[in-house]
Amino acid sequence: MTPLILTLFAGIFIIGGLLLGFYSRDHKKMMNLVIGVAFGVVVALMIFELLPEAYEKLQVTPMWKTIAMLTITILIGILLMNILDNFVPHHEHESHHHHKHKDDTCHNEHLNHIGILSTVALLLHNIIEGMTLYVAAHASISSGYLLCVGIGLHNIPLGILVAGTLHTKKETWVTGTLLSLSTFIGGLLMYFIRSIMSEFVVGLLIALTVGMLVYIAFIELLGQIIHSEHKKISWLGVAIGILLFTISGIME
């Protein structure tokens, strides 16, 4: 049961991030910092963890086939997120406001839009992460402990992102509870299907997650950073996000 307990504990870190983000979200400087932290963590997560892991699990010969499968799956993830983008209500991009946050209502709607998209991608990401944590802990409990702490650390700024972009306390807590349990759900899923889940299928799911996060990072978050009123604070947040991920990587 220890691997499953670790997947549950890793999700609790998201609640900590939600609390920080929710009670600070009325402050624009804090939100600029939060968006920057989230961008730094997401980009670092994609480049240094998810992409190499997906490539390793999808490896076939010749190498170009692996690269092709990885690229196509990532593009599918981007396309899926773009489709979701068009179905999420109340979406206004910053360019419609001449790159100024003069209309706070539309700005808040845009942040809510990012929060919904982020939740969708993070649910898939956390389920896969829970599966990975379960496998690691099942093989070596000490590795499982370290991975659990590492996952928890980079869940904090992601929790801040979701909390800071949703409108109401009810939305925040419902989403937070779902996200915090998603890592455990991934572990539970792996417990039942570990004998039939192939490395190749897991690799495809990871690559799909990368595509969804690429859309969030470079279409949504980066736009917020570029057009923020406090750019220095936003880029400081990016640096903090990368630092947080680096610390979690060392602990992993």
C-alpha positions, 0 to 999 in steps of 0.5 A: 500500500505504500506506493499508493499512499505516496501518490496520495501524499504527492497530490496534497502539495497541490492543495498548498499551492491552491491556498497560496494562489487563492488568497493572493489572487487579488493582487496583480503583482502576485498574479504576475509572479504566479504566472511567471513561476508556472511558465518556468515550471511547465517549460522546465518540466517539458524539456528536462523531464517529459520529452526525454521520458517520452522519447525513451519509451517510444524508442524504435529503430530507425531513430527517425521513426521515434522522432516522427511518432513523438512529433506527431503525438505532440502536435495532436496534443497541441491541436486537442488543446486548441480545440478545447480553447475554442469551446471554453467560454468567455475567452478574450486574448490580451491583444484584443485590449491593445496589450493593456489590462484596462478591462479587468473583467475581460482580463479575469475571464482570460485568466479563468480560461487559462485555469480551465485549460490548465486543469485539463492538461494537469489532470492527464499529466498528474494521472501519468505522474501517479502511474510513474510514481507508483512504478518507481515506489514499487521497485524501490521505496526509497526512490519512491519517497524522493520522487514523491517529494520532487513531484510535490515541489513542482505541484505547488506552483501549478496549484498556484496557477489554477487557484489564481486563475479560477473565479470562485472559492467553490471552483477553486476547491472542487478543482483542487480536490480533483487535481490532488486526487488525480495523482492517486488515481494514476497510481490506482490505475497502475495498480490494476493495469500494471500487467497490461500497460506497455511502455509504448502506450505510456510514452504516447500519453506523455507525448500527448501531455507535452503537446497540451502543455506546449499550448498552455505555456507558449500560447497562454502563459507567455502572452500573459508575461509579455503583456503584463504590467510588471514584467520584471516580477513576471520574469523573476517568477520564471526564474523562481519556477525553473529554480523550483523545478531544479530543486525537485529534480535534484531531490528526484 
